[in-house]
């Protein structure tokens, strides 16, 4: 099950998991035609509990079980702290936190029935290295909370076979970053380049195949979290 699956990292994760033979439940705010009978697309607002309930119900009805949940849906709003509006706060809390909470709670309940599963959050390396050039208080508040919850859930469910990890990327080359900004953004990583979507997908797939790894915040950030 992959949230925020209509484009970018989410869409690449759908393709990657299908490449490994998984049936995939893909959810996002908008609907699209997957052209694949083994991909179930369920549209809805991730902030709402009834969306999570509907996604989970359709997933179990179609495929019978949930092995992995990737909480990929998220928003990033770079503004000076005093410039955030109430709507910005509500959006960040709704998508980044409430969306994670509702989907994960329902997924854990299903995984407990079968004695195991994997949950992965996509967060951000900015929670570990604040940068004056990228004001990100709402990202730190929400995605940092997901990192903390990842460790808490990993310990809580370790003996029940459910692993919980996070992938913490640097700046990834997606359409949200215009080409003219790439050189400056690349220079913010010690390794000297932007991340690729494939870097994040590879990290998630590593966690999929790493049964002794839980509670890990896996930095895929070109060295940002190590220092500058």
DOKOLRO-392443 format. One line per 4 residues: their letters; for each residue x, y, z negated of N, C-alpha, C, O. Coordinates in Angstrom, 2 decimals, padded with zeros to 5 digits, always signed. Layout:
! DOKOLRO-392443
a = X,Y,Z,X,Y,Z,X,Y,Z,X,Y,Z | ...
END
This chain:
! DOKOLRO-392443
xxxx = +000.85,-001.18,+000.00,+000.00,+000.00,+000.00,+000.89,+001.23,+000.00,+001.78,+001.35,-000.84 | +000.65,+002.14,+000.94,+001.50,+003.32,+001.11,+000.61,+004.55,+001.17,-000.31,+004.63,+001.98 | +000.89,+005.52,+000.30,+000.14,+006.77,+000.32,+000.90,+007.80,+001.15,+002.11,+007.69,+001.34 | +000.17,+008.81,+001.64,+000.80,+009.79,+002.51,+001.36,+009.14,+003.76,+002.46,+009.46,+004.20
xxxx = +000.58,+008.22,+004.33,+001.11,+007.32,+005.36,+000.90,+007.77,+006.79,+001.24,+007.04,+007.72 | +000.35,+008.96,+007.00,-000.02,+009.33,+008.37,+001.15,+009.86,+009.18,+001.08,+009.86,+010.41 | +002.23,+010.31,+008.53,+003.34,+010.90,+009.27,+004.62,+010.81,+008.44,+004.60,+010.41,+007.28 | +005.73,+011.21,+009.07,+006.99,+011.31,+008.34,+007.44,+010.03,+007.69,+007.38,+008.95,+008.29
xxxx = +007.89,+010.14,+006.44,+008.40,+008.99,+005.70,+007.32,+007.93,+005.54,+007.61,+006.74,+005.66 | +006.10,+008.35,+005.27,+005.01,+007.39,+005.08,+004.76,+006.54,+006.31,+004.63,+005.32,+006.21 | +004.69,+007.18,+007.48,+004.47,+006.43,+008.72,+005.63,+005.48,+009.01,+005.43,+004.36,+009.48 | +006.87,+005.94,+008.71,+008.03,+005.08,+008.92,+008.00,+003.88,+007.98,+008.42,+002.79,+008.36
xxxx = +007.52,+004.08,+006.76,+007.40,+002.96,+005.82,+006.37,+001.94,+006.30,+006.57,+000.73,+006.16 | +005.27,+002.43,+006.87,+004.27,+001.49,+007.42,+004.93,+000.60,+008.47,+004.76,-000.61,+008.45 | +005.66,+001.20,+009.40,+006.33,+000.43,+010.46,+007.36,-000.54,+009.88,+007.48,-001.67,+010.34 | +008.10,-000.07,+008.87,+009.15,-000.92,+008.29,+008.56,-002.13,+007.58,+009.08,-003.23,+007.72
xxxx = +007.50,-001.94,+006.84,+006.88,-003.06,+006.14,+006.20,-004.02,+007.12,+006.22,-005.23,+006.92 | +005.61,-003.48,+008.17,+005.05,-004.37,+009.19,+006.16,-005.18,+009.85,+005.98,-006.35,+010.18 | +007.32,-004.55,+010.03,+008.45,-005.26,+010.60,+008.91,-006.42,+009.75,+009.52,-007.37,+010.25 | +008.62,-006.35,+008.46,+008.96,-007.45,+007.54,+007.81,-008.43,+007.36,+007.89,-009.35,+006.55
xxxx = +006.74,-008.22,+008.13,+005.62,-009.16,+008.09,+004.56,-008.88,+007.05,+003.68,-009.71,+006.83 | +004.64,-007.73,+006.41,+003.63,-007.38,+005.41,+002.35,-006.89,+006.09,+002.40,-006.25,+007.14 | +001.21,-007.19,+005.48,-000.01,-006.46,+005.78,+000.07,-005.15,+005.02,+000.56,-005.12,+003.89 | -000.41,-004.06,+005.61,-000.22,-002.74,+005.02,-001.56,-002.02,+004.88,-002.38,-002.00,+005.80
xxxx = -001.76,-001.43,+003.72,-002.86,-000.51,+003.49,-002.26,+000.89,+003.53,-001.41,+001.22,+002.71 | -002.70,+001.71,+004.47,-002.14,+003.04,+004.68,-003.21,+004.07,+004.37,-004.32,+004.02,+004.91 | -002.88,+005.01,+003.49,-003.87,+006.03,+003.15,-003.27,+007.42,+003.25,-002.09,+007.63,+002.97 | -004.09,+008.36,+003.66,-003.72,+009.77,+003.77,-005.01,+010.58,+003.82,-006.10,+010.01,+003.91
xxxx = -004.87,+011.89,+003.77,-006.07,+012.74,+003.80,-006.83,+012.57,+005.11,-008.06,+012.54,+005.11 | -006.11,+012.47,+006.23,-006.75,+012.33,+007.54,-006.73,+010.87,+007.98,-005.88,+010.09,+007.55 | -007.66,+010.53,+008.85,-007.72,+009.17,+009.39,-007.02,+009.12,+010.75,-006.89,+010.14,+011.42 | -006.60,+007.94,+011.13,-005.99,+007.76,+012.45,-006.19,+006.31,+012.86,-006.53,+005.46,+012.04
xxxx = -005.96,+006.03,+014.13,-006.12,+004.69,+014.66,-004.77,+003.98,+014.60,-003.84,+004.38,+015.29 | -004.67,+002.94,+013.79,-003.40,+002.25,+013.61,-003.07,+001.31,+014.77,-001.90,+000.95,+014.94 | -004.05,+000.90,+015.56,-003.83,-000.02,+016.67,-003.13,-001.31,+016.21,-002.36,-001.90,+016.97 | -003.41,-001.74,+015.00,-002.79,-002.94,+014.44,-003.77,-003.54,+013.45,-004.08,-002.91,+012.44
xxxx = -004.27,-004.75,+013.70,-005.26,-005.35,+012.80,-004.73,-005.63,+011.40,-005.51,-005.84,+010.47 | -003.41,-005.63,+011.25,-002.83,-005.89,+009.93,-002.45,-004.61,+009.20,-001.77,-004.65,+008.17 | -002.91,-003.46,+009.72,-002.78,-002.18,+009.02,-004.19,-001.66,+008.77,-004.94,-001.36,+009.70 | -004.55,-001.55,+007.50,-005.84,-001.01,+007.10,-005.66,+000.46,+006.76,-004.93,+000.80,+005.83
xxxx = -006.31,+001.34,+007.51,-006.23,+002.78,+007.27,-007.45,+003.22,+006.48,-008.59,+002.98,+006.88 | -007.21,+003.87,+005.34,-008.29,+004.39,+004.52,-008.00,+005.86,+004.23,-007.04,+006.18,+003.54 | -008.83,+006.74,+004.76,-008.61,+008.18,+004.57,-009.27,+008.65,+003.28,-010.29,+008.11,+002.85 | -008.68,+009.68,+002.67,-009.28,+010.25,+001.48,-008.35,+011.21,+000.78,-007.15,+011.25,+001.06
xxxx = -008.90,+011.98,-000.13,-008.15,+012.96,-000.92,-007.50,+012.24,-002.09,-008.19,+011.79,-003.01 | -006.18,+012.13,-002.08,-005.44,+011.36,-003.07,-005.62,+011.92,-004.48,-005.34,+011.23,-005.46 | -006.08,+013.16,-004.59,-006.24,+013.78,-005.90,-007.44,+013.22,-006.66,-007.54,+013.40,-007.88 | -008.34,+012.56,-005.97,-009.61,+012.13,-006.57,-009.61,+010.65,-006.93,-009.15,+009.81,-006.16
xxxx = -010.14,+010.35,-008.08,-010.19,+008.98,-008.56,-010.98,+008.09,-007.62,-010.60,+006.94,-007.38 | -012.07,+008.60,-007.07,-012.88,+007.74,-006.21,-012.16,+007.37,-004.92,-012.47,+006.34,-004.33 | -011.20,+008.17,-004.48,-010.39,+007.78,-003.33,-009.56,+006.56,-003.67,-009.53,+005.59,-002.91 | -008.88,+006.58,-004.82,-008.08,+005.43,-005.23,-008.94,+004.18,-005.38,-008.53,+003.09,-004.98
xxxx = -010.12,+004.34,-005.95,-011.01,+003.18,-006.13,-011.45,+002.62,-004.79,-011.53,+001.40,-004.62 | -011.74,+003.50,-003.86,-012.17,+003.04,-002.53,-011.03,+002.37,-001.78,-011.22,+001.33,-001.15 | -009.84,+002.96,-001.84,-008.68,+002.36,-001.18,-008.40,+000.97,-001.75,-008.18,+000.02,-001.00 | -008.41,+000.86,-003.08,-008.11,-000.42,-003.70,-009.17,-001.46,-003.38,-008.84,-002.62,-003.10
xxxx = -010.43,-001.07,-003.42,-011.51,-002.01,-003.13,-011.40,-002.56,-001.71,-011.55,-003.76,-001.49 | -011.14,-001.68,-000.75,-011.02,-002.12,+000.64,-009.77,-002.98,+000.83,-009.78,-003.93,+001.62 | -008.70,-002.65,+000.13,-007.47,-003.43,+000.23,-007.68,-004.86,-000.26,-007.27,-005.81,+000.40 | -008.32,-004.99,-001.42,-008.55,-006.33,-001.97,-009.54,-007.10,-001.11,-009.39,-008.30,-000.91
xxxx = -010.54,-006.41,-000.60,-011.52,-007.08,+000.26,-010.87,-007.60,+001.53,-011.20,-008.69,+001.99 | -009.94,-006.82,+002.12,-009.31,-007.22,+003.39,-008.17,-008.23,+003.17,-008.09,-009.23,+003.88 | -007.29,-007.95,+002.21,-006.07,-008.73,+002.08,-005.97,-009.56,+000.81,-005.14,-010.47,+000.72 | -006.80,-009.27,-000.18,-006.87,-010.13,-001.36,-005.88,-009.84,-002.47,-006.02,-010.39,-003.56
xxxx = -004.87,-008.99,-002.24,-003.86,-008.76,-003.26,-003.04,-007.51,-002.92,-003.04,-007.03,-001.78 | -002.36,-007.00,-003.94,-001.43,-005.89,-003.75,-000.07,-006.34,-004.27,+000.07,-006.62,-005.46 | +000.91,-006.40,-003.40,+002.27,-006.78,-003.81,+003.12,-005.56,-004.12,+003.93,-005.58,-005.05 | +002.94,-004.48,-003.35,+003.78,-003.29,-003.48,+002.94,-002.05,-003.28,+002.07,-001.99,-002.40
xxxx = +003.20,-001.04,-004.11,+002.61,+000.28,-003.93,+003.75,+001.28,-003.79,+004.62,+001.35,-004.65 | +003.74,+002.05,-002.70,+004.70,+003.14,-002.53,+003.93,+004.46,-002.64,+003.14,+004.81,-001.76 | +004.18,+005.17,-003.74,+003.56,+006.48,-003.95,+004.38,+007.53,-003.22,+005.26,+008.17,-003.79 | +004.07,+007.68,-001.94,+004.82,+008.59,-001.08,+004.15,+009.96,-000.94,+004.84,+010.95,-000.68
xxxx = +002.85,+010.04,-001.11,+002.14,+011.31,-000.93,+002.69,+012.35,-001.90,+002.89,+012.07,-003.08 | +002.92,+013.55,-001.38,+003.43,+014.60,-002.25,+003.43,+015.93,-001.54,+003.38,+016.01,-000.31 | +003.50,+017.00,-002.34,+003.62,+018.34,-001.79,+004.81,+019.02,-002.45,+005.14,+018.75,-003.60 | +005.46,+019.90,-001.68,+006.58,+020.68,-002.20,+006.33,+022.14,-001.88,+006.20,+022.52,-000.72
xxxx = +006.26,+022.96,-002.91,+005.99,+024.38,-002.75,+007.15,+025.17,-003.33,+007.31,+025.25,-004.54 | +007.97,+025.75,-002.46,+009.15,+026.50,-002.89,+008.79,+027.97,-003.02,+008.69,+028.69,-002.03 | +008.60,+028.41,-004.25,+008.29,+029.81,-004.53,+008.97,+030.21,-005.83,+009.28,+029.37,-006.67 | +009.21,+031.52,-005.98,+009.62,+032.01,-007.28,+008.55,+031.66,-008.31,+007.36,+031.68,-008.00
xxxx = +008.97,+031.34,-009.53,+008.03,+030.83,-010.53,+006.84,+031.75,-010.73,+005.71,+031.29,-010.85 | +007.08,+033.05,-010.76,+005.98,+033.99,-011.01,+005.10,+034.22,-009.79,+004.08,+034.90,-009.88 | +005.50,+033.66,-008.65,+004.69,+033.80,-007.43,+003.70,+032.65,-007.25,+002.82,+032.72,-006.39 | +003.83,+031.60,-008.06,+002.88,+030.49,-007.92,+001.49,+030.95,-008.33,+001.30,+031.59,-009.37
xxxx = +000.52,+030.63,-007.48,-000.88,+030.92,-007.79,-001.50,+029.71,-008.49,-000.95,+028.61,-008.48 | -002.65,+029.93,-009.09,-003.36,+028.83,-009.74,-003.64,+027.70,-008.75,-003.56,+026.53,-009.11 | -003.95,+028.06,-007.51,-004.22,+027.03,-006.49,-002.97,+026.19,-006.21,-003.07,+024.99,-005.99 | -001.79,+026.83,-006.23,-000.55,+026.08,-006.04,-000.37,+025.05,-007.16,-000.03,+023.89,-006.91
xxxx = -000.59,+025.49,-008.39,-000.46,+024.60,-009.54,-001.43,+023.43,-009.43,-001.05,+022.28,-009.63 | -002.68,+023.72,-009.10,-003.69,+022.66,-009.01,-003.36,+021.68,-007.89,-003.57,+020.48,-008.04 | -002.85,+022.19,-006.77,-002.48,+021.30,-005.67,-001.33,+020.38,-006.06,-001.39,+019.17,-005.83 | -000.30,+020.94,-006.67,+000.86,+020.14,-007.05,+000.49,+019.09,-008.09,+000.89,+017.93,-007.98
xxxx = -000.27,+019.48,-009.10,-000.69,+018.53,-010.13,-001.61,+017.48,-009.52,-001.51,+016.29,-009.84 | -002.51,+017.91,-008.65,-003.47,+016.99,-008.06,-002.82,+015.94,-007.19,-003.08,+014.74,-007.36 | -001.98,+016.37,-006.25,-001.37,+015.42,-005.31,-000.24,+014.63,-005.98,-000.21,+013.41,-005.91 | +000.69,+015.35,-006.61,+001.89,+014.69,-007.11,+001.66,+013.87,-008.37,+002.28,+012.83,-008.56
xxxx = +000.75,+014.34,-009.24,+000.56,+013.66,-010.52,-000.73,+012.84,-010.55,-000.70,+011.64,-010.80 | -001.87,+013.49,-010.30,-003.14,+012.75,-010.35,-003.17,+011.64,-009.30,-003.63,+010.54,-009.57 | -002.68,+011.94,-008.09,-002.65,+010.90,-007.05,-001.83,+009.71,-007.48,-002.25,+008.57,-007.30 | -000.65,+009.96,-008.04,+000.18,+008.88,-008.58,-000.55,+008.11,-009.68,-000.58,+006.88,-009.67
xxxx = -001.15,+008.84,-010.62,-001.78,+008.20,-011.77,-002.90,+007.26,-011.35,-002.94,+006.11,-011.77 | -003.82,+007.76,-010.52,-004.98,+006.94,-010.15,-004.57,+005.70,-009.36,-005.01,+004.60,-009.67 | -003.74,+005.89,-008.33,-003.34,+004.75,-007.50,-002.53,+003.73,-008.31,-002.73,+002.53,-008.17 | -001.63,+004.22,-009.14,-000.76,+003.31,-009.88,-001.54,+002.55,-010.93,-001.31,+001.35,-011.12
xxxx = -002.43,+003.20,-011.61,-003.21,+002.53,-012.65,-004.02,+001.37,-012.06,-004.06,+000.28,-012.63 | -004.65,+001.60,-010.93,-005.44,+000.55,-010.29,-004.54,-000.56,-009.73,-004.88,-001.74,-009.80 | -003.39,-000.17,-009.17,-002.47,-001.17,-008.61,-001.90,-002.05,-009.70,-001.80,-003.27,-009.52 | -001.53,-001.47,-010.83,-000.99,-002.26,-011.94,-002.01,-003.28,-012.41,-001.67,-004.43,-012.70
xxxx = -003.27,-002.87,-012.50,-004.31,-003.80,-012.93,-004.42,-005.00,-012.00,-004.60,-006.13,-012.46 | -004.30,-004.76,-010.68,-004.34,-005.86,-009.72,-003.07,-006.71,-009.81,-003.15,-007.94,-009.73 | -001.91,-006.07,-009.96,-000.65,-006.82,-010.04,-000.60,-007.70,-011.29,-000.05,-008.80,-011.25 | -001.17,-007.23,-012.38,-001.19,-008.04,-013.61,-001.95,-009.35,-013.40,-001.58,-010.37,-013.98
xxxx = -002.98,-009.32,-012.59,-003.75,-010.53,-012.33,-002.90,-011.61,-011.66,-003.16,-012.80,-011.82 | -001.88,-011.18,-010.91,-001.07,-012.11,-010.12,+000.34,-012.26,-010.66,+001.17,-012.97,-010.08 | +000.62,-011.59,-011.78,+001.88,-011.80,-012.45,+003.09,-011.13,-011.84,+004.22,-011.57,-012.05 | +002.87,-010.04,-011.08,+004.03,-009.34,-010.55,+003.70,-008.35,-009.48,+002.58,-008.32,-008.96
xxxx = +004.69,-007.52,-009.15,+004.53,-006.52,-008.10,+005.62,-005.48,-008.20,+006.45,-005.51,-009.10 | +005.60,-004.56,-007.26,+006.59,-003.48,-007.20,+005.87,-002.15,-006.97,+004.97,-002.06,-006.14 | +006.28,-001.13,-007.72,+005.78,+000.23,-007.53,+006.98,+001.14,-007.33,+007.93,+001.10,-008.11 | +006.92,+001.96,-006.27,+008.01,+002.89,-005.97,+007.43,+004.28,-005.77,+006.48,+004.47,-005.01
xxxx = +008.01,+005.26,-006.47,+007.66,+006.66,-006.27,+008.71,+007.34,-005.39,+009.89,+007.03,-005.50 | +008.28,+008.24,-004.52,+009.21,+009.11,-003.80,+009.21,+010.45,-004.53,+008.19,+011.15,-004.54 | +010.34,+010.82,-005.12,+010.39,+012.05,-005.91,+011.32,+013.05,-005.21,+011.23,+013.20,-003.99 | +012.19,+013.72,-005.93,+013.12,+014.67,-005.30,+014.35,+014.82,-006.17,+014.26,+014.83,-007.40
xxxx = +015.49,+014.94,-005.54,+016.74,+015.11,-006.25,+016.83,+016.45,-006.98,+017.66,+016.61,-007.87 | +015.98,+017.40,-006.61,+016.00,+018.70,-007.28,+015.65,+018.60,-008.76,+015.96,+019.51,-009.53 | +015.01,+017.50,-009.18,+014.71,+017.34,-010.60,+015.99,+017.15,-011.41,+015.98,+017.37,-012.62 | +017.08,+016.75,-010.76,+018.34,+016.51,-011.45,+019.35,+017.63,-011.25,+020.29,+017.76,-012.04
xxxx = +019.17,+018.43,-010.21,+020.13,+019.52,-009.95,+019.37,+020.74,-009.45,+019.17,+020.91,-008.24 | +018.95,+021.57,-010.37,+018.26,+022.80,-009.98,+019.19,+023.66,-009.12,+020.40,+023.69,-009.34 | +018.59,+024.34,-008.15,+019.37,+025.13,-007.21,+018.72,+026.50,-007.06,+017.54,+026.60,-006.70 | +019.48,+027.56,-007.33,+018.92,+028.90,-007.27,+018.44,+029.29,-005.87,+017.64,+030.21,-005.71
xxxx = +018.94,+028.57,-004.84,+018.52,+028.87,-003.48,+017.21,+028.18,-003.11,+016.60,+028.50,-002.09 | +016.78,+027.24,-003.95,+015.54,+026.50,-003.68,+014.69,+026.52,-004.95,+014.74,+025.58,-005.73 | +013.91,+027.57,-005.18,+013.06,+027.62,-006.38,+012.05,+026.48,-006.35,+011.32,+026.31,-005.37 | +012.03,+025.70,-007.42,+011.26,+024.45,-007.34,+010.68,+024.04,-008.69,+010.67,+022.86,-009.02
xxxx = +010.19,+024.99,-009.45,+009.68,+024.66,-010.78,+008.52,+023.67,-010.73,+008.46,+022.77,-011.56 | +007.60,+023.83,-009.77,+006.47,+022.90,-009.70,+006.92,+021.51,-009.27,+006.36,+020.51,-009.73 | +007.92,+021.43,-008.40,+008.45,+020.12,-008.03,+009.11,+019.46,-009.24,+008.94,+018.26,-009.47 | +009.86,+020.24,-010.02,+010.52,+019.69,-011.20,+009.49,+019.25,-012.24,+009.64,+018.21,-012.88
xxxx = +008.45,+020.04,-012.40,+007.40,+019.71,-013.36,+006.68,+018.42,-012.99,+006.43,+017.58,-013.85 | +006.35,+018.27,-011.71,+005.54,+017.13,-011.29,+006.38,+015.92,-010.91,+006.15,+014.82,-011.42 | +007.34,+016.10,-010.03,+008.17,+014.97,-009.62,+009.09,+014.51,-010.75,+009.39,+013.32,-010.88 | +009.54,+015.46,-011.58,+010.31,+015.07,-012.76,+009.48,+014.22,-013.70,+009.99,+013.28,-014.32
xxxx = +008.20,+014.55,-013.80,+007.29,+013.73,-014.59,+007.17,+012.31,-014.05,+007.07,+011.35,-014.81 | +007.19,+012.18,-012.72,+007.12,+010.85,-012.12,+008.37,+010.05,-012.43,+008.29,+008.84,-012.66 | +009.55,+010.71,-012.43,+010.77,+010.00,-012.79,+010.68,+009.46,-014.22,+011.06,+008.32,-014.48 | +010.18,+010.28,-015.13,+010.04,+009.85,-016.53,+009.03,+008.72,-016.65,+009.26,+007.74,-017.36
xxxx = +007.91,+008.85,-015.95,+006.88,+007.80,-015.99,+007.40,+006.50,-015.38,+007.02,+005.42,-015.83 | +008.25,+006.61,-014.38,+008.84,+005.42,-013.75,+009.58,+004.59,-014.78,+009.39,+003.37,-014.85 | +010.40,+005.23,-015.58,+011.16,+004.50,-016.60,+010.24,+003.93,-017.67,+010.42,+002.80,-018.13 | +009.26,+004.71,-018.08,+008.33,+004.25,-019.10,+007.55,+003.03,-018.64,+007.43,+002.04,-019.37
xxxx = +007.02,+003.08,-017.41,+006.25,+001.95,-016.89,+007.14,+000.73,-016.66,+006.70,-000.40,-016.87 | +008.38,+000.96,-016.23,+009.29,-000.16,-015.99,+009.50,-000.96,-017.26,+009.50,-002.19,-017.22 | +009.66,-000.28,-018.39,+009.86,-000.96,-019.66,+008.56,-001.60,-020.14,+008.57,-002.72,-020.65 | +007.46,-000.88,-019.99,+006.17,-001.40,-020.46,+005.78,-002.70,-019.76,+005.20,-003.59,-020.37
xxxx = +006.09,-002.79,-018.45,+005.60,-003.94,-017.68,+006.69,-004.91,-017.26,+006.44,-005.81,-016.45 | +007.89,-004.75,-017.78,+009.01,-005.61,-017.37,+008.71,-007.08,-017.62,+009.01,-007.92,-016.77 | +008.14,-007.40,-018.75,+007.88,-008.80,-019.08,+006.64,-009.35,-018.39,+006.31,-010.53,-018.53 | +005.95,-008.48,-017.65,+004.77,-008.94,-016.90,+005.05,-009.01,-015.40,+004.13,-009.12,-014.59
xxxx = +006.32,-008.93,-015.05,+006.72,-009.15,-013.66,+006.52,-007.98,-012.73,+006.65,-008.13,-011.51 | +006.21,-006.81,-013.27,+005.98,-005.63,-012.42,+007.20,-004.72,-012.53,+007.53,-004.24,-013.61 | +007.85,-004.49,-011.41,+009.01,-003.59,-011.38,+008.55,-002.20,-010.93,+007.67,-002.06,-010.07 | +009.16,-001.17,-011.53,+008.79,+000.21,-011.22,+010.06,+001.02,-011.02,+010.90,+001.09,-011.92
xxxx = +010.20,+001.61,-009.85,+011.39,+002.38,-009.50,+010.99,+003.64,-008.75,+009.82,+003.83,-008.40 | +011.96,+004.51,-008.52,+011.73,+005.72,-007.73,+012.89,+005.93,-006.78,+014.03,+005.56,-007.07 | +012.60,+006.52,-005.64,+013.63,+006.98,-004.71,+013.61,+008.51,-004.76,+012.57,+009.13,-004.59 | +014.78,+009.09,-005.00,+014.91,+010.53,-005.22,+015.74,+011.14,-004.08,+016.96,+011.18,-004.18
xxxx = +015.10,+011.60,-003.01,+015.84,+012.08,-001.85,+016.36,+013.51,-002.01,+015.87,+014.28,-002.83 | +017.36,+013.82,-001.19,+017.74,+015.21,-000.97,+016.82,+015.78,+000.09,+015.66,+015.40,+000.18 | +017.34,+016.70,+000.91,+016.53,+017.31,+001.96,+016.57,+016.39,+003.18,+017.64,+016.07,+003.70 | +015.40,+015.97,+003.60,+015.29,+014.99,+004.68,+014.86,+015.69,+005.96,+014.00,+016.57,+005.93
xxxx = +015.44,+015.30,+007.07,+015.13,+015.90,+008.37,+013.74,+015.46,+008.82,+013.55,+014.35,+009.31 | +012.78,+016.34,+008.65,+011.41,+016.12,+009.10,+010.93,+017.38,+009.81,+011.61,+018.41,+009.75 | +009.78,+017.33,+010.48,+009.28,+018.51,+011.19,+009.04,+019.73,+010.30,+008.93,+020.84,+010.81 | +008.94,+019.52,+008.98,+008.71,+020.67,+008.10,+009.92,+021.60,+008.03,+009.81,+022.74,+007.56
xxxx = +011.10,+021.12,+008.49,+012.30,+021.94,+008.48,+012.67,+022.30,+009.93,+013.14,+021.43,+010.66 | +012.46,+023.53,+010.36,+012.79,+023.92,+011.74,+014.27,+023.66,+012.04,+015.11,+023.73,+011.15 | +014.56,+023.37,+013.30,+015.92,+023.01,+013.70,+016.94,+024.09,+013.35,+018.08,+023.77,+013.02 | +016.52,+025.36,+013.40,+017.48,+026.43,+013.12,+017.91,+026.46,+011.65,+018.92,+027.08,+011.32
xxxx = +017.15,+025.80,+010.78,+017.53,+025.76,+009.35,+018.44,+024.58,+009.02,+019.00,+024.53,+007.92 | +018.61,+023.65,+009.93,+019.34,+022.42,+009.63,+020.78,+022.65,+009.18,+021.20,+022.03,+008.20 | +021.56,+023.51,+009.86,+022.94,+023.70,+009.40,+023.04,+024.17,+007.96,+023.87,+023.66,+007.19 | +022.21,+025.13,+007.58,+022.25,+025.63,+006.21,+021.80,+024.57,+005.22,+022.38,+024.43,+004.14
xxxx = +020.78,+023.83,+005.58,+020.29,+022.78,+004.68,+021.29,+021.64,+004.57,+021.48,+021.07,+003.49 | +021.93,+021.30,+005.67,+022.94,+020.24,+005.64,+024.09,+020.61,+004.70,+024.62,+019.75,+004.00 | +024.46,+021.88,+004.69,+025.58,+022.33,+003.86,+025.28,+022.23,+002.38,+026.20,+022.30,+001.56 | +024.02,+022.05,+002.01,+023.65,+021.91,+000.60,+023.92,+020.52,+000.06,+023.75,+020.27,-001.13
xxxx = +024.33,+019.60,+000.93,+024.64,+018.22,+000.53,+026.15,+018.03,+000.60,+026.75,+018.35,+001.63 | +026.79,+017.51,-000.45,+028.22,+017.25,-000.38,+028.65,+016.42,+000.81,+029.75,+016.59,+001.33 | +027.78,+015.52,+001.26,+028.14,+014.65,+002.38,+028.06,+015.40,+003.71,+028.55,+014.91,+004.73 | +027.44,+016.60,+003.71,+027.50,+017.48,+004.87,+026.44,+017.28,+005.93,+026.60,+017.77,+007.05
xxxx = +025.38,+016.59,+005.62,+024.31,+016.43,+006.60,+022.98,+016.31,+005.89,+022.93,+016.08,+004.68 | +021.90,+016.47,+006.64,+020.57,+016.20,+006.12,+020.34,+014.70,+006.01,+020.98,+013.90,+006.69 | +019.43,+014.34,+005.13,+019.01,+012.95,+005.10,+018.13,+012.64,+006.29,+017.47,+013.52,+006.84 | +018.13,+011.38,+006.69,+017.24,+010.90,+007.74,+016.09,+010.14,+007.09,+016.24,+009.58,+006.00
xxxx = +014.95,+010.12,+007.76,+013.83,+009.33,+007.26,+014.26,+007.88,+007.03,+013.84,+007.25,+006.06 | +015.11,+007.37,+007.92,+015.57,+005.98,+007.79,+016.38,+005.76,+006.51,+016.41,+004.64,+005.99 | +017.03,+006.81,+005.98,+017.76,+006.69,+004.72,+016.80,+006.39,+003.57,+017.08,+005.56,+002.71 | +015.68,+007.08,+003.56,+014.70,+006.88,+002.50,+014.02,+005.52,+002.65,+013.83,+004.80,+001.67
xxxx = +013.66,+005.17,+003.88,+013.03,+003.87,+004.13,+013.97,+002.74,+003.69,+013.54,+001.77,+003.07 | +015.25,+002.87,+004.02,+016.20,+001.84,+003.64,+016.30,+001.67,+002.14,+016.47,+000.55,+001.65 | +016.20,+002.78,+001.41,+016.25,+002.70,-000.05,+015.03,+001.97,-000.61,+015.15,+001.15,-001.52 | +013.86,+002.26,-000.07,+012.65,+001.57,-000.52,+012.75,+000.08,-000.22,+012.39,-000.75,-001.06
xxxx = +013.23,-000.27,+000.95,+013.35,-001.68,+001.31,+014.39,-002.38,+000.43,+014.24,-003.56,+000.11 | +015.45,-001.66,+000.06,+016.41,-002.23,-000.89,+015.71,-002.59,-002.20,+015.89,-003.69,-002.72 | +014.91,-001.68,-002.73,+014.21,-001.94,-003.98,+013.23,-003.10,-003.83,+013.00,-003.86,-004.77 | +012.65,-003.22,-002.65,+011.75,-004.35,-002.38,+012.47,-005.68,-002.56,+011.88,-006.66,-003.02
xxxx = +013.74,-005.72,-002.19,+014.49,-006.99,-002.20,+015.48,-007.08,-003.36,+016.45,-007.84,-003.29 | +015.25,-006.29,-004.44,+016.18,-006.25,-005.57,+015.45,-006.65,-006.85,+015.06,-005.77,-007.63 | +015.25,-007.94,-007.09,+014.41,-008.38,-008.21,+014.95,-008.06,-009.59,+014.20,-008.14,-010.57 | +016.24,-007.71,-009.71,+016.81,-007.40,-011.02,+016.89,-005.90,-011.27,+017.50,-005.46,-012.25
xxxx = +016.26,-005.10,-010.38,+016.31,-003.64,-010.51,+014.93,-003.12,-010.89,+013.96,-003.30,-010.16 | +014.86,-002.47,-012.05,+013.62,-001.80,-012.46,+013.99,-000.61,-013.35,+015.01,-000.63,-014.04 | +013.16,+000.41,-013.32,+013.44,+001.63,-014.06,+014.51,+002.49,-013.43,+015.06,+003.38,-014.08 | +014.82,+002.23,-012.16,+015.90,+002.94,-011.47,+015.37,+004.16,-010.74,+014.34,+004.09,-010.07
xxxx = +016.09,+005.29,-010.86,+015.86,+006.47,-010.04,+016.98,+006.48,-009.01,+018.09,+006.91,-009.31 | +016.70,+006.00,-007.82,+017.72,+005.79,-006.80,+017.89,+007.07,-005.99,+017.02,+007.45,-005.21 | +019.03,+007.72,-006.18,+019.29,+008.98,-005.48,+019.78,+008.72,-004.04,+020.76,+008.02,-003.81 | +019.05,+009.30,-003.12,+019.41,+009.21,-001.70,+019.51,+010.66,-001.23,+018.65,+011.18,-000.52
xxxx = +020.60,+011.31,-001.67,+020.64,+012.77,-001.59,+021.98,+013.32,-001.11,+022.29,+014.49,-001.35 | +022.77,+012.51,-000.43,+024.02,+013.00,+000.10,+024.98,+013.52,-000.95,+025.85,+014.34,-000.65 | +024.83,+013.06,-002.19,+025.72,+013.46,-003.26,+025.25,+014.65,-004.08,+025.96,+015.08,-004.99 | +024.07,+015.19,-003.80,+023.61,+016.39,-004.50,+023.56,+016.20,-006.01,+024.00,+017.07,-006.77
xxxx = +023.03,+015.06,-006.46,+022.86,+014.86,-007.89,+024.19,+014.63,-008.60,+024.26,+014.70,-009.83 | +025.27,+014.34,-007.83,+026.59,+014.13,-008.44,+027.27,+015.45,-008.76,+028.04,+015.54,-009.72 | +027.00,+016.48,-007.94,+027.63,+017.77,-008.18,+027.93,+018.50,-006.90,+027.58,+018.03,-005.82 | +028.56,+019.66,-007.02,+028.87,+020.49,-005.85,+030.28,+021.04,-005.98,+030.75,+021.76,-005.10
END
